[in-house]
Amino acid sequence: MKFLLAILLSVSIIPQPASVVEKGGCFTLGPGTAVVSRCADFDEVAAVFRQEMAVPTGYEFSAKRSLFSRAIVLEKDESQPAEGYRLTVGRRRVKVYASDAAGAFYGLQSFRQLLPGAAYSDKPVEDVAWKAQCCRIEDAPRIAWRGMQLDCCRYFYPVETVKEFLDMMAMHKQNRFHWHLTEDQGWRIEIKAFPRLTEVGAWRDETAGYDDKGDGVRHGGFYTQDEIRDIVEYARHRFITVIPEIELPGHASAAIAAYPELSCTPDEPKKVATTWGIKKDVFCPSPTTFSFLEKVFDEVLELFPSEYIHIGGDECPKDAWNKSAFCRNLAKELGLSGVDDLQYYFVKHFDSYLRERGRTVIGWDEILDGSAVQSTVVMSYRGHKPAIRAMERDMKVILCPNRWCYYDYHQNEIEDIPRNHHLFITLRKAYNYDPVAQIGDSLYNAKGDLILGYEACVWGEFIPDTKQLEHQAFPRAAAIAEFCWSKDENRDFADFCTRIPKEFERLDARGINYSKAFYNVIVNMNLEEDYPRDVELEIDVPGAVIRYTTDGTEPDASSPVAPSLLHVNKGDVIKARGFTAEGEPLGVLMTREFGK
């Protein structure tokens, strides 16, 4: 769609830097440009940049500067904060000053965003003036943990998709990749000690989703250990730590299908789940199971150097344990308050096992239920109450509350996408997430340092392929990236929207199938209010106007402009659409029958 708003600022970077001073003139990237590291710590950063920029430009960049060549120079500056940088762009020199390699890398990411969006193309681009606005940027992140989660279990995504996801994280200066690798519907990681995990557990007979109507198509796949090493190394070059998630004690159907002896009912038929939802088969807390999981983790630790290992811990039904004489007796022997507290037994055991090996356990917020293991990190996804409970116990937390941070949810109610959760997270809502308002000033001010950071989750139930994954993740990933990186005083949604057109230019160049919901009309109203009620129509596109009709016709550039509030009765039908100042239509037509 032709976009006429043309708010392509000279310096249009996401996430917004701490300080930007524009200067006259431009730096032009050319075939003679050198990309030079003056510090051995930054050599790898410079090499990756040379390699990546050679693709769209077709240039072969030198690692050595000649006297008269234009150059991009990386320099050590111990005064810069961790992951921070100073970027100066002159007519003939670009300099990045940083105290660590991550800062140098992020400085180059900002420089790359100063170039035309084609700089992110994964193929050569002709007839582009590779110019960057001269400026001075001072920048550093406000939060250390800036994460994205990807579920590769409900549907398996190829290695190329995972790497593309990492590339987009790097573009937005995100640094924690939470990789969901085991589930009821598929086991996705090769474990050499247990080959049936991938021979059996990685494949399901069909996909039936929530409605039990199977598609009859076998689905599956897994990542070999060599592929995982490659992905972890690929992420390392982009200053992204990969945190694997191995689910226990629930979400274990795929593992149990491969090895039924891991369950409390080994003689019953087992299969990899074909439907979504919570499944009854969970790991039995037996010596056999613990030995199995320890061997699994031994191989996982060899593949992932991350300090943190995610062990799941969510949505574990206890019926199988309550019916098991072994589990009931074990709970008594351990002096637990009941069979349900065997979850604590699981978490405590593997927390100790992993801590002995220098790792820290993360678990979903159910690990707080009943007893809690103090040394674990709580990932609070069911809102903020679990985070509050954890912080009151002086436990560390990572926030990913589903109502703000689950990007498998709809972005707009008029999006033409497959069936999804009946929940919405618009770009505006994702951007304006305010944890302080949810947690409370008092607790946040007293114990806010217990919050390690934030991440957005992309669960896979309704995301069968790469294109749908891209649609769900972007551009909302840019919103949480700016929330995590930029200072409060530098974050403003209206300003963010002026930078979105350049963001879309970059995503277009990369071939990312991002959501266009940004262009659609949003309906705001109080669903608890009786009719007649007041309705607000909004659109995020800067400078756009909303035009509407009530007579069943489609609005055009001559239709009335929507007032700030529309008074509607039950049964009223409103059609609305955004238009540019020049009268060009934006997005998808919104049709709403109220009270239906």
C-alpha positions in Angstrom: 0.0 0.0 0.0 1.3 3.4 -0.9 2.0 5.4 2.2 1.9 9.2 1.8 2.5 10.4 5.4 6.3 10.4 4.7 7.3 11.0 8.3 10.7 9.5 7.6 12.9 11.4 10.1 16.6 11.9 9.4 17.3 10.1 12.7 14.6 7.5 13.1 15.9 4.8 15.5 14.0 2.1 17.5 14.6 1.9 20.4 14.8 5.6 20.9 18.4 6.6 22.0 19.0 8.5 25.2 20.4 11.6 23.4 20.4 12.6 19.7 21.9 15.7 18.2 21.6 16.0 14.5 24.2 17.8 12.4 24.5 19.0 8.9 25.6 16.7 6.1 25.7 12.9 5.5 28.1 10.1 5.7 28.0 8.0 2.5 28.8 4.3 2.6 30.7 3.2 -0.5 32.9 0.4 -1.9 36.0 1.9 -0.4 34.6 2.3 3.1 36.6 0.6 5.8 35.1 -0.9 9.0 37.9 -0.9 11.5 38.3 -2.1 15.1 40.9 -0.4 17.2 40.4 -2.8 20.1 40.8 -6.6 19.8 37.6 -7.0 21.9 35.7 -5.4 19.0 37.3 -7.3 16.1 34.4 -9.8 15.9 31.8 -7.0 16.0 33.4 -5.3 13.1 33.7 -8.5 11.1 30.0 -9.3 11.5 29.0 -5.8 10.4 31.2 -6.1 7.3 29.7 -9.4 6.5 26.1 -8.3 7.0 26.4 -5.0 5.2 28.1 -6.6 2.2 24.8 -8.4 1.3 22.5 -5.5 0.5 25.3 -3.1 -0.7 27.3 -5.5 -2.7 30.5 -3.9 -1.3 33.5 -5.6 0.1 34.4 -3.6 3.1 38.1 -3.4 4.2 39.2 -4.1 7.8 42.0 -1.6 7.3 41.7 2.1 6.7 43.7 4.0 4.1 44.6 7.6 4.5 41.9 9.0 2.4 39.1 6.4 2.7 35.8 6.9 4.5 35.8 4.7 7.6 33.7 3.3 10.4 35.9 3.0 13.5 35.2 1.1 16.7 37.1 2.5 19.7 37.4 1.5 23.4 36.1 4.0 25.9 36.0 2.8 29.4 33.8 5.7 30.5 30.8 4.2 28.6 28.3 2.2 30.7 27.7 -1.5 30.1 26.2 -2.1 26.7 26.2 1.7 26.1 27.9 3.6 23.3 28.6 7.0 21.8 28.1 7.2 18.1 29.4 10.1 16.1 28.6 10.3 12.4 30.6 12.8 10.3 31.0 13.3 6.6 34.0 11.0 6.4 34.2 9.2 9.7 31.8 7.3 11.8 33.0 6.4 15.3 31.6 4.1 17.9 32.9 4.4 21.4 32.1 1.6 23.9 33.5 0.0 27.0 32.4 -3.5 25.9 31.7 -5.4 22.7 27.9 -5.3 23.2 28.0 -1.5 23.3 30.1 -1.5 20.1 27.6 -3.8 18.5 24.6 -1.7 19.5 26.3 1.4 18.2 26.6 -0.2 14.8 22.9 -1.2 15.0 22.0 2.4 15.5 24.2 3.5 12.6 22.6 0.8 10.4 19.2 2.2 11.2 20.4 5.7 10.0 20.9 4.2 6.5 18.0 3.6 4.1 15.7 0.7 5.1 17.3 -1.4 2.3 20.3 -1.8 4.7 18.3 -4.7 6.2 17.7 -6.5 2.9 19.0 -10.1 2.8 19.8 -9.8 -1.0 21.7 -7.2 -3.1 19.8 -3.9 -3.7 20.5 -1.7 -6.7 20.4 2.1 -7.0 20.5 3.0 -3.3 22.3 6.0 -1.9 23.7 4.6 1.3 23.6 7.8 3.2 23.4 8.4 7.0 22.5 11.7 8.6 25.5 13.2 10.5 24.7 13.2 14.2 26.0 12.5 17.7 24.2 9.8 19.8 24.7 8.9 23.4 22.9 5.8 24.5 22.6 2.9 27.0 19.9 0.5 28.0 17.9 1.0 31.2 17.1 -2.7 31.6 19.5 -5.6 31.4 17.0 -8.4 30.5 15.4 -7.5 27.2 13.8 -10.7 26.0 11.6 -12.5 23.4 10.2 -16.0 23.8 9.5 -18.3 21.0 7.4 -21.5 21.2 8.8 -24.0 18.6 6.8 -26.9 20.0 3.1 -26.4 19.0 4.5 -25.9 15.5 8.1 -26.6 14.5 9.9 -23.7 12.8 13.1 -24.3 10.7 16.5 -23.1 11.7 16.3 -20.2 9.2 13.2 -18.9 10.9 14.9 -19.0 14.3 17.9 -17.1 12.9 15.6 -14.5 11.3 13.9 -14.0 14.7 17.4 -13.5 16.2 18.3 -11.0 13.5 15.2 -8.9 14.3 16.0 -9.1 18.0 19.5 -7.8 17.3 18.1 -4.9 15.2 16.0 -3.9 18.2 18.9 -4.4 20.7 17.1 -7.3 22.5 19.4 -9.7 24.3 17.6 -12.7 25.8 16.1 -15.4 23.6 13.8 -17.7 25.6 13.5 -20.9 23.5 10.6 -23.1 24.4 11.8 -26.6 23.3 9.6 -29.2 24.9 5.9 -29.6 25.2 2.9 -32.0 25.1 2.7 -31.5 21.3 6.4 -32.0 20.5 9.9 -32.5 21.8 12.3 -30.4 19.7 15.8 -31.0 21.0 18.0 -33.9 20.2 19.1 -35.8 23.3 21.6 -38.5 22.4 21.1 -40.5 25.5 17.4 -40.9 24.7 16.9 -41.2 20.9 13.2 -41.9 21.1 12.6 -38.3 22.3 13.1 -37.3 18.7 12.2 -40.5 16.9 8.8 -40.5 18.7 8.3 -37.4 20.8 9.1 -34.9 18.0 6.2 -36.1 15.9 2.4 -36.0 16.3 -0.1 -37.8 14.1 -2.0 -34.7 13.2 -3.0 -31.3 14.6 -6.5 -30.9 16.0 -6.0 -27.7 18.0 -8.8 -26.9 20.5 -11.7 -28.3 18.6 -10.6 -32.0 18.1 -11.0 -31.7 14.3 -7.8 -33.1 13.1 -6.1 -32.1 9.8 -4.8 -35.6 9.2 -1.3 -34.3 8.5 1.7 -35.7 10.5 3.6 -32.8 12.0 6.9 -32.5 13.7 10.6 -31.9 13.6 13.5 -31.2 15.9 16.8 -29.4 16.2 19.9 -31.5 16.1 22.7 -30.7 18.6 24.8 -29.4 15.8 22.0 -27.1 14.7 21.5 -25.9 18.3 25.2 -25.1 18.6 25.0 -23.2 15.4 22.0 -21.2 16.6 23.6 -20.5 20.0 26.8 -19.3 18.2 24.8 -17.2 15.8 23.0 -15.6 18.7 26.3 -15.0 20.5 27.6 -13.0 17.6 24.5 -10.7 18.1 24.9 -10.5 21.9 21.9 -12.6 22.5 21.9 -15.2 25.2 19.8 -18.3 24.5 17.8 -19.6 27.4 16.4 -23.1 26.8 13.2 -24.2 28.4 12.8 -27.9 29.3 9.3 -28.3 30.8 8.7 -30.2 34.0 6.8 -31.7 35.7 3.8 -30.9 33.3 3.6 -30.5 29.6 5.4 -33.8 29.3 3.1 -35.8 27.0 5.7 -36.0 24.1 8.5 -37.2 26.4 6.1 -39.8 28.0 5.0 -41.0 24.6 8.6 -41.8 23.9 9.3 -43.3 27.4 6.0 -44.3 29.1 8.0 -45.4 32.3 8.3 -41.6 33.1 4.6 -41.4 33.9 2.6 -42.7 36.8 0.6 -44.9 34.5 3.2 -46.6 32.2 0.8 -49.3 31.1 -1.8 -47.0 29.6 -1.6 -46.0 25.9 0.6 -42.9 25.3 0.9 -40.6 22.3 2.2 -37.1 21.5 -0.7 -34.7 22.0 -2.6 -33.6 18.9 -4.8 -31.0 20.7 -3.9 -27.9 22.7 -4.6 -27.3 26.3 -3.4 -28.9 29.6 -2.8 -32.7 29.5 -3.1 -35.2 32.3 0.1 -37.0 31.6 2.9 -35.5 33.8 6.2 -36.7 35.0 6.1 -39.1 37.9 8.5 -38.0 40.7 10.3 -41.4 40.6 14.1 -42.2 40.6 13.6 -43.2 37.0 12.2 -39.8 36.0 14.8 -37.9 38.0 17.6 -39.9 36.4 16.2 -39.3 33.0 15.8 -35.5 33.5 19.3 -35.2 35.0 20.8 -36.8 31.9 18.7 -34.6 29.7 19.9 -31.5 31.5 23.5 -32.7 31.3 23.3 -32.6 27.5 21.4 -29.3 27.6 24.1 -27.7 29.7 26.7 -28.7 27.1 24.7 -27.0 24.4 23.7 -23.8 26.2 26.2 -21.7 28.1 23.5 -19.5 29.5 23.6 -18.8 33.3 19.8 -19.3 33.3 17.9 -22.5 32.5 14.1 -22.5 32.3 12.4 -25.6 33.7 8.7 -24.6 33.0 6.7 -25.6 36.1 3.4 -24.3 34.8 0.0 -25.9 34.3 0.8 -29.2 36.0 -2.4 -31.1 36.8 -2.0 -33.3 40.0 -4.6 -35.9 39.3 -2.1 -38.6 38.2 -0.1 -38.0 41.4 -3.2 -38.1 43.6 -4.2 -41.5 42.1 -0.7 -42.9 42.5 0.0 -44.9 45.7 3.7 -44.3 45.0 3.2 -40.5 44.9 1.0 -40.5 48.0 3.6 -42.5 50.0 6.4 -40.3 48.7 4.7 -37.1 49.8 4.3 -38.6 53.3 7.9 -39.8 53.4 9.1 -36.3 52.4 6.9 -34.6 55.0 5.1 -32.5 52.4 1.8 -30.9 53.0 0.2 -33.0 50.4 0.7 -34.7 47.0 0.3 -31.3 45.3 3.6 -30.2 46.9 5.5 -32.8 44.8 5.8 -29.9 42.4 7.9 -28.2 45.0 9.9 -31.4 45.3 10.6 -31.4 41.5 11.6 -27.7 41.5 13.8 -28.0 44.6 15.6 -31.1 43.2 16.4 -29.6 39.8 17.2 -26.2 41.3 19.9 -27.9 43.4 21.0 -30.0 40.5 21.5 -27.0 38.2 22.9 -24.7 40.9 25.6 -27.3 41.6 26.5 -26.9 37.9 26.6 -23.1 38.0 23.2 -22.4 36.6 20.2 -20.5 37.9 16.6 -21.9 37.5 13.7 -19.9 36.0 10.2 -21.1 36.3 6.7 -19.9 35.4 4.9 -18.3 38.3 3.2 -21.6 39.4 6.5 -22.4 41.1 5.3 -20.0 43.8 2.2 -22.2 44.6 2.5 -23.9 47.9 6.2 -23.9 49.0 8.7 -21.9 46.9 12.4 -22.4 46.3 14.0 -19.1 47.2 16.9 -19.3 44.7 14.7 -19.6 41.6 13.6 -16.8 39.4 9.9 -16.4 38.9 8.6 -15.6 35.4 5.3 -13.8 36.1 2.9 -14.4 33.2 -0.5 -14.5 35.0 -0.6 -10.8 35.5 1.4 -9.1 38.2 0.1 -10.7 41.4 2.7 -13.5 41.2 5.4 -11.0 40.7 4.2 -9.1 43.8 4.2 -12.3 45.8 7.7 -13.2 44.6 9.0 -9.7 45.4 7.5 -9.7 48.8 9.5 -12.9 49.4 12.6 -11.3 48.0 12.7 -13.5 45.0 13.9 -12.3 41.6 11.3 -12.0 38.8 11.0 -11.5 35.1 7.8 -9.9 33.9 5.8 -11.1 30.9 2.2 -10.5 31.9 -0.1 -12.1 29.2 -2.4 -9.1 28.9 0.5 -6.9 27.7 3.2 -9.3 26.6 1.6 -12.3 24.8 2.1 -11.5 21.1 0.1 -14.5 19.9 -3.0 -12.5 20.9 -4.8 -10.4 18.3 -3.4 -6.9 17.4 -6.8 -5.6 16.2 -10.3 -7.0 16.1 -10.6 -6.6 12.3 -7.5 -8.4 11.3 -8.0 -11.1 8.7 -6.1 -13.9 10.4 -6.8 -17.4 11.5 -8.7 -18.2 14.7 -6.9 -16.9 17.7 -7.3 -16.2 21.4 -10.2 -13.7 22.0 -7.8 -11.2 23.5 -6.2 -8.1 22.0 -2.9 -6.4 22.5 -2.7 -3.4 20.1 0.6 -1.7 19.3 -0.4 1.1 21.6 -1.1 -1.2 24.5 2.1 -3.1 24.0 4.0 0.2 24.0 2.3 1.8 27.0 2.8 -1.1 29.3 3.4 0.3 32.8 4.5 -2.3 35.4 4.8 0.3 38.2 1.1 1.1 37.9 0.3 -2.7 38.3 2.8 -3.5 41.0 2.4 -0.3 43.0 4.9 2.6 43.7 5.7 1.4 47.2 6.8 -2.1 46.4 8.4 -1.1 43.1 10.5 1.6 44.8 11.5 -0.7 47.6 12.2 -3.8 45.7 12.2 -2.9 42.0 15.8 -4.2 41.7 14.4 -7.7 42.0 12.9 -7.3 38.5 15.6 -8.7 36.2 13.7 -7.5 33.2 10.9 -8.2 30.7 10.1 -10.3 27.7 7.3 -10.8 25.2 6.1 -14.3 24.5 5.0 -15.7 21.1 3.1 -18.9 21.8 2.5 -21.2 18.8 -1.0 -22.6 19.0 -2.3 -20.4 16.2 1.0 -19.8 14.4 1.5 -22.7 11.9 4.3 -21.1 9.8 7.0 -18.4 9.5 4.7 -15.8 7.9 2.2 -16.0 10.7 4.9 -15.8 13.2 6.3 -12.6 11.7 2.7 -11.2 11.6 2.2 -11.8 15.3 5.6 -10.6 16.5 6.1 -7.5 14.4 5.9 -4.5 14.9 5.0 -5.2 18.6 8.5 -6.5 19.2 9.7 -3.0 18.5 7.3 -1.7 21.2 8.7 -3.9 24.0 12.2 -3.3 22.8 11.8 0.4 23.3 10.1 -0.1 26.6 13.1 -2.1 27.8 15.9 0.0 26.3 14.8 3.6 26.4 14.5 5.9 29.4 11.0 6.8 30.6 11.5 10.4 29.6 12.4 9.4 26.1 9.4 7.1 25.5 6.3 8.6 24.0 3.8 6.6 21.8 3.1 9.5 19.5 6.8 10.0 18.8 7.2 6.2 18.4 4.5 6.3 15.7 6.4 8.9 13.8 9.3 6.4 13.6 7.1 3.4 12.6 7.2 4.2 8.9 11.0 3.9 8.8 10.6 0.7 10.8 8.2 -0.7 8.2 10.7 0.3 5.5 13.3 -1.9 7.2 10.9 -4.8 7.7 9.8 -4.5 4.1 13.4 -4.6 2.9 13.9 -7.8 4.9 10.7 -9.4 3.6 9.1 -9.6 7.1 5.3 -10.2 7.0 4.6 -7.7 9.7 1.0 -6.8 10.8 -0.6 -3.8 9.2 -3.0 -3.3 12.1 -1.2 0.0 12.8 -3.3 1.4 9.9 -6.6 0.2 11.2 -9.3 2.0 13.2 -9.5 0.9 16.9 -12.8 0.9 18.8 -12.7 1.8 22.5 -15.7 1.5 24.8 -16.8 0.4 28.2 -18.3 -3.1 27.6 -20.0 -3.0 31.0 -21.9 0.2 30.1 -25.6 -0.1 29.0 -26.8 1.2 25.6 -26.8 3.9 24.5 -23.1 4.2 25.1 -20.2 6.4 24.1 -17.6 5.0 21.7 -14.2 6.3 20.8 -12.6 5.6 17.5 -8.8 5.9 17.3 -6.0 5.3 14.8 -2.3 5.3 15.5 -1.0 6.6 12.2 0.3 10.2 12.8 -1.8 12.8 10.9 -4.5 10.4 9.9 -8.2 11.2 10.2 -11.0 8.8 10.8 -14.0 9.0 8.5 -17.2 7.1 9.2 -20.7 6.3 8.0 -23.9 5.1 9.7 -26.0 4.4 6.6 -24.3 1.2 5.5 -22.1 2.8 2.8 -18.3 2.6 2.9 -16.7 5.8 4.0 -14.5 7.7 1.5 -12.5 10.9 1.6 -15.6 13.0 1.7 -17.3 11.2 4.6 -17.7 12.9 7.9 -14.8 13.0 10.3 -15.4 11.0 13.4 -15.9 13.1 16.6 -13.9 12.4 19.7 -16.9 10.4 21.0 -19.7 8.7 19.1 -23.1 8.1 20.8 -24.4 4.7 19.7 -27.5 2.7 20.3 -27.9 -1.0 20.3 -28.2 -2.2 16.7 -26.3 0.8 15.2 -23.9 -0.1 12.5 -20.8 2.1 12.0 -18.3 1.8 9.2 -15.0 3.6 9.7 -11.6 3.9 8.1 -8.5 6.0 8.4 -7.4 8.5 5.7 -4.3 10.4 5.1 -4.4 14.2 4.8 -4.4 13.8 1.0 -7.5 11.5 1.2 -5.8 8.2 0.6 -7.4 5.3 2.5 -5.5 3.4 5.2 -5.8 -0.1 6.5 -8.9 -2.3 6.5 -12.5 -1.1 6.6 -13.9 -1.4 10.1 -17.6 -2.5 10.3 -19.2 -2.7 13.8 -22.7 -3.6 14.7 -23.1 -2.6 18.3 -24.8 -4.9 20.7 -24.7 -7.9 18.4 
